[in-house]
Amino acid sequence: MTTPFIIDDKQLGSFKVNRRVFTDPEILRQERLKIFDRTWIYAAHESEIKAPGAFCARMVAGRPVIVVRGDDGNVRVLLNTCTHRGVPVCRTASGSARSFRCPYHGWTFSNQGHLIGLPQADAYSDAFNRDDFALASPPRVEIYRGFIFISFDPNIEPLVEYLKDAKDYLDMVCDQSDTGMEVVAGTHFYCTRANWKLVIENNIDLYHVPTVHKRYFDYAIGAGGDSNTLRRIGRGLDLQNGHAAVESTPPAGGRLVAHWGPPFPESMRSDIELRRRRIEERFGRERADKMTQYNRNLILFPNLIINDAISVVIRSSFPISEDYVEITAWALAGADESAEDRQMRIDSFLTFLGPGGFGTPDDNELLESCQRAFANKEVVWSDISKGAKREHPRHDDELQVRAFWRRWNELMTVSE
Protein backbone atom coordinates (compact mmCIF):
# COMPACT_ATOMS: atom_id res chain seq x y z
CA MET A 1 0.00 0.00 0.00
CA THR A 2 1.34 3.45 -0.94
CA THR A 3 2.09 5.73 2.00
CA PRO A 4 -0.24 8.76 1.86
CA PHE A 5 1.02 12.29 1.39
CA ILE A 6 -0.81 13.54 4.48
CA ILE A 7 -2.57 12.10 7.51
CA ASP A 8 -5.48 14.33 8.47
CA ASP A 9 -7.32 13.08 11.54
CA LYS A 10 -9.74 15.85 12.50
CA GLN A 11 -11.25 13.84 15.35
CA LEU A 12 -7.92 13.40 17.09
CA GLY A 13 -6.61 16.79 16.02
CA SER A 14 -3.60 15.31 14.26
CA PHE A 15 -2.19 16.51 10.92
CA LYS A 16 1.02 15.13 9.42
CA VAL A 17 2.82 15.65 6.11
CA ASN A 18 5.02 12.96 4.59
CA ARG A 19 8.48 14.45 4.11
CA ARG A 20 8.80 12.65 0.79
CA VAL A 21 6.74 15.49 -0.75
CA PHE A 22 9.75 17.77 -0.21
CA THR A 23 12.41 15.49 -1.70
CA ASP A 24 10.95 13.31 -4.46
CA PRO A 25 11.56 14.58 -8.04
CA GLU A 26 8.56 12.58 -9.27
CA ILE A 27 6.28 14.49 -6.92
CA LEU A 28 7.55 17.76 -8.38
CA ARG A 29 6.85 16.46 -11.90
CA GLN A 30 3.29 15.69 -10.82
CA GLU A 31 2.95 19.12 -9.18
CA ARG A 32 3.80 20.83 -12.44
CA LEU A 33 1.05 18.87 -14.20
CA LYS A 34 -1.63 18.77 -11.51
CA ILE A 35 -1.10 22.07 -9.73
CA PHE A 36 0.82 24.65 -11.77
CA ASP A 37 -0.90 23.68 -15.04
CA ARG A 38 -4.38 23.59 -13.48
CA THR A 39 -4.64 26.64 -11.23
CA TRP A 40 -4.56 30.41 -11.67
CA ILE A 41 -0.98 31.71 -11.54
CA TYR A 42 -0.02 35.35 -10.95
CA ALA A 43 1.85 36.90 -13.89
CA ALA A 44 2.12 40.67 -13.37
CA HIS A 45 0.33 43.82 -12.24
CA GLU A 46 -1.34 46.22 -14.65
CA SER A 47 0.64 49.12 -13.21
CA GLU A 48 3.80 47.58 -14.67
CA ILE A 49 2.45 48.12 -18.19
CA LYS A 50 0.60 51.42 -18.00
CA ALA A 51 1.08 52.77 -21.55
CA PRO A 52 0.46 51.12 -24.94
CA GLY A 53 3.56 49.17 -25.91
CA ALA A 54 4.76 48.68 -22.31
CA PHE A 55 5.78 45.12 -21.52
CA CYS A 56 7.50 42.91 -18.97
CA ALA A 57 9.00 39.54 -19.85
CA ARG A 58 9.34 36.94 -17.11
CA MET A 59 9.02 33.29 -16.20
CA VAL A 60 5.55 32.31 -15.01
CA ALA A 61 4.92 28.74 -13.85
CA GLY A 62 8.10 27.68 -15.60
CA ARG A 63 7.19 29.26 -18.92
CA PRO A 64 8.70 32.38 -20.52
CA VAL A 65 5.92 34.90 -21.21
CA ILE A 66 5.50 38.52 -22.26
CA VAL A 67 2.89 40.58 -20.43
CA VAL A 68 2.17 43.51 -22.74
CA ARG A 69 -0.29 46.33 -23.30
CA GLY A 70 -0.88 46.39 -27.04
CA ASP A 71 -1.23 49.49 -29.17
CA ASP A 72 -4.99 48.96 -28.86
CA GLY A 73 -4.71 49.43 -25.08
CA ASN A 74 -5.61 45.83 -24.22
CA VAL A 75 -3.54 43.69 -21.84
CA ARG A 76 -2.26 40.43 -23.28
CA VAL A 77 -0.04 37.60 -22.15
CA LEU A 78 2.00 36.14 -25.02
CA LEU A 79 4.06 32.98 -24.82
CA ASN A 80 7.62 34.10 -25.40
CA THR A 81 8.57 31.65 -28.13
CA CYS A 82 8.84 32.26 -31.86
CA THR A 83 6.29 30.22 -33.79
CA HIS A 84 8.98 29.46 -36.38
CA ARG A 85 11.77 27.68 -34.47
CA GLY A 86 11.09 28.50 -30.84
CA VAL A 87 13.59 31.19 -29.82
CA PRO A 88 12.26 33.78 -27.32
CA VAL A 89 11.27 36.88 -29.30
CA CYS A 90 11.74 39.18 -26.30
CA ARG A 91 15.00 39.09 -24.39
CA THR A 92 14.59 42.28 -22.35
CA ALA A 93 13.00 42.17 -18.90
CA SER A 94 10.85 45.26 -19.44
CA GLY A 95 10.42 48.27 -21.66
CA SER A 96 8.25 49.57 -24.46
CA ALA A 97 8.00 48.10 -27.95
CA ARG A 98 5.67 48.21 -30.91
CA SER A 99 7.00 44.84 -32.06
CA PHE A 100 9.16 41.88 -31.05
CA ARG A 101 11.74 40.51 -33.50
CA CYS A 102 13.11 36.98 -33.25
CA PRO A 103 16.93 37.10 -33.26
CA TYR A 104 17.19 33.78 -35.12
CA HIS A 105 15.50 34.29 -38.51
CA GLY A 106 14.02 37.75 -38.09
CA TRP A 107 10.34 36.91 -37.83
CA THR A 108 8.64 39.96 -36.32
CA PHE A 109 5.48 40.15 -34.25
CA SER A 110 3.36 43.14 -33.24
CA ASN A 111 2.76 43.90 -29.58
CA GLN A 112 -0.63 42.28 -30.11
CA GLY A 113 1.07 39.04 -31.16
CA HIS A 114 0.42 39.18 -34.93
CA LEU A 115 3.13 38.04 -37.35
CA ILE A 116 3.92 41.25 -39.25
CA GLY A 117 7.42 40.65 -40.60
CA LEU A 118 8.58 37.63 -42.60
CA PRO A 119 11.99 37.76 -44.30
CA GLN A 120 11.90 36.30 -47.83
CA ALA A 121 8.13 36.04 -47.68
CA ASP A 122 7.98 35.18 -51.40
CA ALA A 123 9.60 31.80 -50.61
CA TYR A 124 6.44 30.61 -48.87
CA SER A 125 3.55 29.01 -50.76
CA ASP A 126 -0.10 30.04 -50.67
CA ALA A 127 -0.58 27.38 -48.00
CA PHE A 128 1.29 29.57 -45.52
CA ASN A 129 -1.16 31.64 -43.45
CA ARG A 130 0.39 34.30 -41.22
CA ASP A 131 -2.55 34.17 -38.85
CA ASP A 132 -1.62 30.58 -38.03
CA PHE A 133 1.77 31.77 -36.76
CA ALA A 134 0.74 34.53 -34.36
CA LEU A 135 2.33 34.35 -30.92
CA ALA A 136 0.37 31.96 -28.74
CA SER A 137 -1.32 32.89 -25.46
CA PRO A 138 -2.24 30.85 -22.37
CA PRO A 139 -5.74 29.37 -22.62
CA ARG A 140 -7.01 31.75 -19.93
CA VAL A 141 -5.98 35.26 -18.93
CA GLU A 142 -8.01 37.27 -16.39
CA ILE A 143 -7.43 40.38 -14.31
CA TYR A 144 -8.73 41.19 -10.84
CA ARG A 145 -8.09 44.63 -9.33
CA GLY A 146 -4.98 45.04 -11.47
CA PHE A 147 -3.54 41.59 -10.69
CA ILE A 148 -3.02 39.67 -13.94
CA PHE A 149 -3.38 35.90 -13.71
CA ILE A 150 -2.98 33.15 -16.30
CA SER A 151 -4.06 29.53 -16.39
CA PHE A 152 -3.09 26.70 -18.72
CA ASP A 153 -6.36 24.91 -17.99
CA PRO A 154 -9.00 26.10 -20.48
CA ASN A 155 -11.77 24.72 -18.28
CA ILE A 156 -10.77 26.34 -14.99
CA GLU A 157 -13.39 28.30 -13.08
CA PRO A 158 -13.39 32.10 -13.53
CA LEU A 159 -10.73 33.87 -11.49
CA VAL A 160 -13.18 35.72 -9.25
CA GLU A 161 -14.75 32.38 -8.29
CA TYR A 162 -11.38 30.70 -7.85
CA LEU A 163 -10.33 33.35 -5.29
CA LYS A 164 -13.17 32.36 -2.93
CA ASP A 165 -12.80 34.14 0.44
CA ALA A 166 -9.32 35.39 -0.48
CA LYS A 167 -11.02 37.94 -2.72
CA ASP A 168 -11.98 40.05 0.31
CA TYR A 169 -8.40 40.05 1.57
CA LEU A 170 -7.10 41.04 -1.85
CA ASP A 171 -9.67 43.85 -1.85
CA MET A 172 -8.26 45.11 1.44
CA VAL A 173 -4.87 45.42 -0.23
CA CYS A 174 -6.24 47.21 -3.27
CA ASP A 175 -8.47 49.59 -1.31
CA GLN A 176 -5.65 51.14 0.72
CA SER A 177 -5.29 53.99 -1.77
CA ASP A 178 -7.98 56.24 -3.26
CA THR A 179 -6.20 56.19 -6.60
CA GLY A 180 -5.20 52.54 -6.74
CA MET A 181 -2.07 50.58 -5.98
CA GLU A 182 1.01 50.26 -8.17
CA VAL A 183 4.11 48.12 -8.27
CA VAL A 184 7.16 50.12 -7.27
CA ALA A 185 9.94 50.09 -9.88
CA GLY A 186 12.58 47.52 -9.08
CA THR A 187 12.48 43.76 -8.59
CA HIS A 188 14.14 41.38 -6.17
CA PHE A 189 15.25 37.98 -7.47
CA TYR A 190 16.63 35.43 -5.05
CA CYS A 191 16.64 31.70 -4.44
CA THR A 192 16.42 29.21 -1.62
CA ARG A 193 17.87 25.71 -1.65
CA ALA A 194 14.67 24.23 -0.30
CA ASN A 195 11.39 22.86 -1.57
CA TRP A 196 8.93 25.51 -2.76
CA LYS A 197 6.22 24.38 -0.35
CA LEU A 198 8.45 25.15 2.62
CA VAL A 199 8.55 28.77 1.42
CA ILE A 200 4.74 28.89 1.25
CA GLU A 201 4.39 27.34 4.71
CA ASN A 202 6.87 29.74 6.24
CA ASN A 203 5.04 32.83 5.01
CA ILE A 204 1.84 31.98 6.85
CA ASP A 205 3.53 30.48 9.92
CA LEU A 206 3.83 32.92 12.81
CA TYR A 207 4.72 30.16 15.29
CA HIS A 208 8.39 30.51 14.28
CA VAL A 209 8.61 34.30 14.57
CA PRO A 210 9.75 34.76 18.22
CA THR A 211 12.45 32.11 17.80
CA VAL A 212 13.80 32.73 14.30
CA HIS A 213 13.48 36.52 14.27
CA LYS A 214 14.68 37.38 17.78
CA ARG A 215 17.48 39.46 16.23
CA TYR A 216 14.91 41.74 14.59
CA PHE A 217 12.89 42.22 17.77
CA ASP A 218 16.03 43.07 19.74
CA TYR A 219 16.83 45.67 17.06
CA ALA A 220 13.30 47.12 17.02
CA ILE A 221 13.19 47.48 20.79
CA GLY A 222 16.67 48.99 20.83
CA ALA A 223 15.58 51.53 18.19
CA GLY A 224 12.74 52.75 20.38
CA GLY A 225 10.06 50.14 19.75
CA ASP A 226 7.54 48.88 22.29
CA SER A 227 9.07 46.37 24.72
CA ASN A 228 5.77 44.45 24.45
CA THR A 229 6.43 43.92 20.74
CA LEU A 230 5.87 40.14 20.91
CA ARG A 231 2.47 40.40 22.59
CA ARG A 232 0.33 40.05 19.50
CA ILE A 233 -3.22 38.92 18.89
CA GLY A 234 -4.75 37.57 15.73
CA ARG A 235 -6.00 34.47 13.95
CA GLY A 236 -5.32 32.02 11.16
CA LEU A 237 -7.78 31.77 8.28
CA ASP A 238 -8.77 29.07 5.80
CA LEU A 239 -10.00 31.07 2.78
CA GLN A 240 -11.00 27.99 0.72
CA ASN A 241 -9.41 26.53 -2.43
CA GLY A 242 -6.04 26.35 -0.68
CA HIS A 243 -5.90 30.10 -0.11
CA ALA A 244 -5.07 31.05 3.46
CA ALA A 245 -4.05 33.97 5.63
CA VAL A 246 -2.80 34.85 9.05
CA GLU A 247 -3.57 38.24 10.54
CA SER A 248 -2.24 39.76 13.72
CA THR A 249 -1.52 43.06 15.38
CA PRO A 250 1.84 44.46 14.20
CA PRO A 251 5.01 43.87 16.22
CA ALA A 252 4.70 47.08 18.24
CA GLY A 253 0.97 47.71 18.52
CA GLY A 254 -1.22 49.33 15.88
CA ARG A 255 -0.24 49.22 12.25
CA LEU A 256 -0.37 53.02 12.07
CA VAL A 257 2.43 53.49 14.57
CA ALA A 258 4.79 50.62 13.79
CA HIS A 259 6.27 48.85 10.81
CA TRP A 260 9.17 46.58 9.92
CA GLY A 261 11.76 49.02 11.20
CA PRO A 262 12.07 51.65 13.92
CA PRO A 263 8.83 53.38 15.01
CA PHE A 264 7.51 56.13 12.78
CA PRO A 265 8.76 59.62 13.63
CA GLU A 266 6.24 61.89 15.31
CA SER A 267 6.27 64.14 12.24
CA MET A 268 4.50 61.43 10.25
CA ARG A 269 1.80 60.51 12.75
CA SER A 270 -0.72 63.16 11.66
CA ASP A 271 -0.38 62.17 8.00
CA ILE A 272 -0.84 58.51 8.85
CA GLU A 273 -3.93 59.24 10.92
CA LEU A 274 -5.38 61.32 8.08
CA ARG A 275 -5.02 58.38 5.73
CA ARG A 276 -6.76 56.16 8.25
CA ARG A 277 -9.70 58.58 8.51
CA ARG A 278 -10.04 58.59 4.72
CA ILE A 279 -10.26 54.80 4.73
CA GLU A 280 -12.91 55.00 7.45
CA GLU A 281 -14.93 57.51 5.40
CA ARG A 282 -14.89 55.16 2.42
CA PHE A 283 -15.51 51.83 4.14
CA GLY A 284 -16.78 52.46 7.66
CA ARG A 285 -15.16 52.11 11.08
CA GLU A 286 -15.18 48.31 11.33
CA ARG A 287 -13.49 47.67 7.98
CA ALA A 288 -11.09 50.56 8.48
CA ASP A 289 -9.95 49.03 11.77
CA LYS A 290 -9.43 45.68 10.06
CA MET A 291 -7.45 47.27 7.24
CA THR A 292 -5.26 49.52 9.38
CA GLN A 293 -4.84 47.78 12.74
CA TYR A 294 -3.76 44.33 11.56
CA ASN A 295 -0.99 42.94 9.40
CA ARG A 296 -1.79 40.06 7.08
CA ASN A 297 0.20 37.37 5.35
CA LEU A 298 -1.91 36.04 2.49
CA ILE A 299 -1.26 33.15 0.11
CA LEU A 300 -3.19 32.67 -3.09
CA PHE A 301 -2.83 29.01 -3.95
CA PRO A 302 -0.50 27.75 -5.13
CA ASN A 303 2.46 30.15 -5.10
CA LEU A 304 1.55 33.83 -4.64
CA ILE A 305 2.40 35.47 -1.32
CA ILE A 306 1.17 38.92 -0.33
CA ASN A 307 2.58 40.40 2.86
CA ASP A 308 0.14 43.17 3.74
CA ALA A 309 1.66 45.49 6.33
CA ILE A 310 2.93 49.07 6.03
CA SER A 311 5.08 47.66 3.27
CA VAL A 312 2.90 45.58 0.93
CA VAL A 313 5.06 42.95 -0.73
CA ILE A 314 4.14 40.59 -3.58
CA ARG A 315 6.22 37.43 -3.79
CA SER A 316 5.92 34.70 -6.39
CA SER A 317 7.84 31.43 -6.12
CA PHE A 318 8.44 28.59 -8.54
CA PRO A 319 10.40 25.34 -8.11
CA ILE A 320 13.36 24.70 -10.37
CA SER A 321 14.00 21.34 -8.72
CA GLU A 322 12.61 19.53 -5.70
CA ASP A 323 15.20 21.27 -3.49
CA TYR A 324 15.61 24.64 -5.20
CA VAL A 325 13.10 27.47 -5.57
CA GLU A 326 13.38 30.88 -7.21
CA ILE A 327 11.51 33.82 -5.69
CA THR A 328 10.60 37.15 -7.25
CA ALA A 329 9.44 40.04 -5.07
CA TRP A 330 7.95 43.47 -5.70
CA ALA A 331 6.75 46.28 -3.44
CA LEU A 332 3.17 47.48 -3.92
CA ALA A 333 2.25 51.05 -2.95
CA GLY A 334 -0.46 53.67 -3.24
CA ALA A 335 -0.18 55.47 -6.56
CA ASP A 336 -0.80 58.84 -4.89
CA GLU A 337 1.48 58.60 -1.86
CA SER A 338 4.10 61.23 -1.13
CA ALA A 339 7.81 60.76 -1.76
CA GLU A 340 8.35 60.57 2.02
CA ASP A 341 5.73 57.85 2.42
CA ARG A 342 7.13 55.93 -0.54
CA GLN A 343 10.62 56.00 0.92
CA MET A 344 9.30 54.87 4.31
CA ARG A 345 7.45 51.99 2.63
CA ILE A 346 10.54 50.86 0.71
CA ASP A 347 12.73 51.14 3.81
CA SER A 348 10.23 49.01 5.71
CA PHE A 349 10.26 46.41 2.94
CA LEU A 350 14.04 46.25 2.83
CA THR A 351 14.45 46.22 6.61
CA PHE A 352 12.61 42.93 7.10
CA LEU A 353 11.40 41.23 3.91
CA GLY A 354 14.17 42.24 1.52
CA PRO A 355 16.70 39.53 0.53
CA GLY A 356 19.24 41.18 2.86
CA GLY A 357 16.80 42.25 5.58
CA PHE A 358 16.29 40.94 9.07
CA GLY A 359 13.65 38.36 8.18
CA THR A 360 14.34 36.76 4.81
CA PRO A 361 17.92 35.52 5.41
CA ASP A 362 16.87 34.01 8.74
CA ASP A 363 13.96 32.22 7.09
CA ASN A 364 16.08 30.99 4.19
CA GLU A 365 18.71 29.56 6.52
CA LEU A 366 16.12 27.59 8.47
CA LEU A 367 14.31 26.33 5.35
CA GLU A 368 17.57 25.17 3.80
CA SER A 369 18.41 23.46 7.09
CA CYS A 370 15.09 21.62 6.93
CA GLN A 371 15.82 20.50 3.39
CA ARG A 372 19.28 19.16 4.31
CA ALA A 373 17.89 17.31 7.32
CA PHE A 374 15.24 15.58 5.20
CA ALA A 375 18.11 13.28 4.16
CA ASN A 376 17.21 11.43 7.38
CA LYS A 377 14.58 9.33 5.64
CA GLU A 378 13.97 7.35 8.79
CA VAL A 379 11.95 10.32 10.11
CA VAL A 380 8.91 10.12 7.83
CA TRP A 381 6.45 12.75 9.02
CA SER A 382 6.35 16.48 9.77
CA ASP A 383 3.69 17.60 12.23
CA ILE A 384 1.33 20.51 11.50
CA SER A 385 -1.19 19.93 14.29
CA LYS A 386 -0.80 23.05 16.42
CA GLY A 387 -4.21 24.44 17.33
CA ALA A 388 -6.09 21.66 15.53
CA LYS A 389 -8.51 21.19 18.43
CA ARG A 390 -8.74 24.87 19.38
CA GLU A 391 -12.19 26.35 18.79
CA HIS A 392 -10.75 29.70 17.71
CA PRO A 393 -7.27 29.14 16.20
CA ARG A 394 -4.72 31.81 17.05
CA HIS A 395 -2.35 33.61 14.69
CA ASP A 396 0.49 31.34 15.83
CA ASP A 397 -1.46 28.11 15.30
CA GLU A 398 -1.31 26.15 12.05
CA LEU A 399 -4.87 26.12 10.68
CA GLN A 400 -3.81 28.26 7.71
CA VAL A 401 -0.93 25.92 6.85
CA ARG A 402 -3.27 22.94 6.95
CA ALA A 403 -5.59 24.76 4.55
CA PHE A 404 -2.81 24.90 1.95
CA TRP A 405 -1.93 21.25 2.40
CA ARG A 406 -5.50 20.00 2.13
CA ARG A 407 -5.93 21.64 -1.27
CA TRP A 408 -2.49 20.47 -2.39
CA ASN A 409 -3.37 16.90 -1.42
CA GLU A 410 -6.75 17.11 -3.13
CA LEU A 411 -5.19 18.11 -6.45
CA MET A 412 -2.29 15.68 -6.20
CA THR A 413 -4.51 12.66 -5.51
CA VAL A 414 -7.24 13.35 -8.06
CA SER A 415 -7.71 10.58 -10.62
CA GLU A 416 -6.61 11.36 -14.17
Backbone hydrogen bonds, N-H to C=O, Kabsch-Sander energy under -0.5 kcal/mol:
donor,donor_aa,acceptor,acceptor_aa,energy
7,I,16,K,-2.3
8,D,6,I,-0.5
9,D,7,I,-0.6
9,D,14,S,-2.8
10,K,8,D,-0.9
13,G,9,D,-1.6
14,S,9,D,-2.4
16,K,7,I,-2.4
17,V,382,S,-2.7
18,N,5,F,-3.5
19,R,380,V,-3.0
21,V,18,N,-2.0
22,F,19,R,-1.7
23,T,20,R,-1.2
24,D,20,R,-2.0
27,I,24,D,-0.6
28,L,24,D,-1.4
29,R,25,P,-2.0
30,Q,26,E,-2.1
31,E,27,I,-2.4
32,R,28,L,-2.1
33,L,29,R,-1.3
34,K,30,Q,-3.4
35,I,31,E,-2.4
36,F,31,E,-2.0
37,D,32,R,-0.8
38,R,35,I,-1.1
39,T,35,I,-0.6
41,I,150,I,-3.1
43,A,148,I,-3.3
44,A,148,I,-1.2
46,E,146,G,-3.0
48,E,45,H,-2.4
49,I,46,E,-1.8
50,K,47,S,-0.5
53,G,69,R,-3.9
54,A,51,A,-2.4
55,F,95,G,-2.4
56,C,67,V,-2.1
57,A,93,A,-2.7
58,R,65,V,-1.8
60,V,63,R,-3.0
63,R,60,V,-1.7
65,V,58,R,-2.7
66,I,78,L,-3.0
67,V,56,C,-2.9
68,V,66,I,-0.6
68,V,76,R,-2.6
69,R,54,A,-2.5
70,G,68,V,-0.7
70,G,74,N,-2.6
73,G,70,G,-2.4
76,R,68,V,-2.9
78,L,66,I,-3.0
79,L,136,A,-3.2
80,N,64,P,-2.3
81,T,79,L,-2.3
82,C,87,V,-2.6
86,G,82,C,-1.0
95,G,55,F,-1.8
97,A,53,G,-2.3
100,F,109,F,-3.1
102,C,100,F,-0.5
102,C,107,W,-3.2
106,G,102,C,-1.1
108,T,117,G,-2.3
109,F,100,F,-2.9
110,S,114,H,-2.7
111,N,98,R,-1.6
113,G,110,S,-2.2
116,I,108,T,-2.5
116,I,114,H,-0.7
117,G,108,T,-1.9
121,A,118,L,-0.9
123,A,120,Q,-2.2
124,Y,121,A,-1.7
128,F,125,S,-1.7
129,N,127,A,-0.6
130,R,128,F,-0.6
132,D,129,N,-1.5
133,F,130,R,-1.9
134,A,131,D,-1.1
135,L,113,G,-2.8
140,R,151,S,-1.9
142,E,149,F,-2.0
144,Y,147,F,-2.4
147,F,144,Y,-2.4
148,I,44,A,-3.0
148,I,146,G,-0.6
149,F,142,E,-2.9
149,F,147,F,-0.6
150,I,41,I,-2.6
151,S,140,R,-2.2
156,I,153,D,-1.6
161,E,158,P,-0.8
162,Y,158,P,-2.4
163,L,159,L,-2.1
164,K,161,E,-1.0
165,D,239,L,-1.4
166,A,163,L,-2.1
166,A,239,L,-0.7
167,K,164,K,-1.3
168,D,165,D,-0.7
169,Y,165,D,-0.7
170,L,166,A,-2.2
171,D,167,K,-2.3
172,M,168,D,-1.6
173,V,169,Y,-1.0
174,C,170,L,-2.2
175,D,171,D,-2.3
176,Q,173,V,-1.2
177,S,174,C,-0.7
180,G,177,S,-0.9
182,E,333,A,-3.2
184,V,331,A,-3.0
188,H,329,A,-2.5
189,F,187,T,-0.5
190,Y,327,I,-2.3
192,T,325,V,-2.3
194,A,192,T,-2.2
198,L,195,N,-1.1
199,V,195,N,-0.9
200,I,196,W,-1.6
201,E,197,K,-2.6
202,N,198,L,-2.4
203,N,199,V,-1.4
204,I,200,I,-0.7
204,I,201,E,-1.5
205,D,202,N,-1.1
206,L,204,I,-0.6
206,L,395,H,-0.7
209,V,206,L,-0.7
211,T,208,H,-0.6
212,V,208,H,-2.9
213,H,209,V,-2.1
214,K,211,T,-0.8
216,Y,213,H,-0.5
217,F,213,H,-1.7
218,D,214,K,-2.5
219,Y,215,R,-1.8
220,A,216,Y,-2.9
221,I,217,F,-2.5
222,G,218,D,-2.2
223,A,219,Y,-1.7
224,G,221,I,-1.5
225,G,220,A,-2.5
229,T,226,D,-1.4
231,R,228,N,-2.2
232,R,230,L,-1.6
235,R,247,E,-2.3
236,G,393,P,-0.6
237,L,245,A,-3.1
239,L,237,L,-0.7
239,L,243,H,-1.9
243,H,240,Q,-2.0
244,A,299,I,-1.6
245,A,237,L,-2.0
246,V,297,N,-1.8
247,E,235,R,-2.6
248,S,295,N,-2.0
249,T,233,I,-2.4
253,G,250,P,-1.6
257,V,254,G,-1.5
258,A,254,G,-0.6
259,H,261,G,-0.5
261,G,259,H,-2.6
264,F,257,V,-0.6
268,M,265,P,-1.9
269,R,265,P,-0.5
269,R,266,E,-1.2
270,S,266,E,-0.6
272,I,268,M,-2.2
273,E,269,R,-2.5
274,L,270,S,-1.9
275,R,271,D,-1.9
276,R,272,I,-1.8
277,R,273,E,-2.2
278,R,274,L,-1.9
279,I,275,R,-1.8
280,E,276,R,-2.2
281,E,277,R,-2.3
282,R,278,R,-1.6
283,F,279,I,-2.4
284,G,280,E,-2.5
288,A,284,G,-2.1
289,D,285,R,-2.5
290,K,286,E,-1.8
291,M,287,R,-2.6
292,T,288,A,-2.2
293,Q,289,D,-2.4
294,Y,290,K,-0.5
295,N,248,S,-3.1
296,R,308,D,-2.2
297,N,246,V,-2.5
298,L,296,R,-0.5
298,L,306,I,-2.7
299,I,244,A,-2.8
300,L,304,L,-2.6
301,F,299,I,-0.7
304,L,300,L,-1.9
305,I,303,N,-0.5
305,I,315,R,-3.2
306,I,298,L,-3.0
307,N,313,V,-2.6
308,D,296,R,-3.5
308,D,306,I,-0.8
309,A,307,N,-1.0
309,A,311,S,-1.0
312,V,310,I,-0.6
312,V,332,L,-0.8
313,V,307,N,-2.3
313,V,311,S,-0.6
314,I,330,W,-2.9
315,R,305,I,-3.1
316,S,328,T,-2.6
317,S,303,N,-1.7
318,F,326,E,-2.1
320,I,324,Y,-2.5
321,S,324,Y,-1.8
324,Y,321,S,-1.5
325,V,192,T,-2.6
326,E,318,F,-2.3
327,I,190,Y,-3.4
328,T,316,S,-2.6
329,A,188,H,-2.4
330,W,314,I,-2.4
332,L,312,V,-3.3
333,A,182,E,-2.8
335,A,180,G,-3.0
337,E,334,G,-1.3
342,R,338,S,-2.6
343,Q,339,A,-2.3
344,M,340,E,-2.2
345,R,341,D,-2.5
346,I,342,R,-2.4
347,D,343,Q,-2.7
348,S,344,M,-2.3
349,F,345,R,-2.2
350,L,346,I,-2.8
351,T,347,D,-2.4
352,F,348,S,-1.3
353,L,349,F,-1.2
354,G,349,F,-1.5
357,G,354,G,-2.2
358,F,351,T,-3.1
359,G,352,F,-1.6
360,T,352,F,-1.6
362,D,358,F,-0.5
363,D,359,G,-2.5
364,N,360,T,-2.9
365,E,361,P,-2.3
366,L,362,D,-1.9
367,L,363,D,-2.7
368,E,364,N,-2.6
369,S,365,E,-1.8
370,C,366,L,-2.3
371,Q,367,L,-2.3
372,R,368,E,-2.2
373,A,369,S,-2.2
374,F,370,C,-1.3
375,A,372,R,-1.4
376,N,373,A,-2.1
377,K,375,A,-1.9
379,V,376,N,-1.8
380,V,378,E,-0.9
382,S,17,V,-2.7
384,I,15,F,-3.0
388,A,385,S,-2.5
390,R,387,G,-1.4
397,D,394,R,-1.5
398,E,386,K,-2.3
402,R,398,E,-2.2
403,A,399,L,-1.8
404,F,400,Q,-1.3
405,W,401,V,-2.0
406,R,402,R,-2.4
407,R,403,A,-1.5
408,W,404,F,-2.4
409,N,405,W,-2.8
410,E,406,R,-2.1
411,L,407,R,-2.3
412,M,408,W,-2.3
413,T,409,N,-1.6
414,V,411,L,-0.7
